[in-house]
């Protein structure tokens, strides 16, 4: 476990992998893969949405419409 001020590279690698998975899915225009990366309790205020999105179905629909 890192001491205060240190970075745990395992955490950094995990976060980097998830971000890359999101980028890859987004660039592939794959709404199912993008939305699957969000926690079931996640909320999203998409740049193309006037509303806050708070369900898995709505998140999928947002990305599907975006692509």
N, C-alpha and C positions, 0 to 999 in steps of 0.2 A: 504494500500500500504506500502510495507516495506521501511524503511529508508536505505540509502546507507550502505552496509555491512551486511544487513539482508537478509534472504531468505524468499520468499513468498512460504509457503508450498503447496498452491494450484497449483502453477506452478511446483513445484517439483513433486507433485502427478501426474499431467497431463503428464509430461515428462516420469516419471517412468512407467505409464500405456502404453504409446505409445511404449517405449522400450520393455516392456514385450510382447506387442502384436506382435512386430517385431520378437522377439526371438521365441515366440510360433509358428508363421507362418513359420519362417525359419526352425525350428526343425520339423515341419509337412511337410516340402518340398512343401509348398503351394505357388507357384509363384504368383498367383493372389492376395492372401492376402498380401504377402510381398510387391509387387509392388504397391498395392493400398495405402499403408502407405506413399508413397512419394508424395510430392506436384507436381502439373502439371509442374512446372518450375524447378524442382529438376534436378541435374546432379549427375551422379554416375560414379566413376572410380573403378569398381569392382576389387577385387584382382585377379580374373581369366580373366580379360579383358585387352587387349592392348589399347583399345579405351575408350574415355569418352562417356558415355551413356547419351543422353539428351532428350529422348522422352519416353512416357509411354509405347508404344509398344516395344521399344528396351529394356526398363527396365524389362518388363515382360519376354521377350525372353531371356535376360541374366539369370534371376533367373530360368526360366524353363530349360535352358540348364545346369545350375549349378546343379540342382537336378536330 
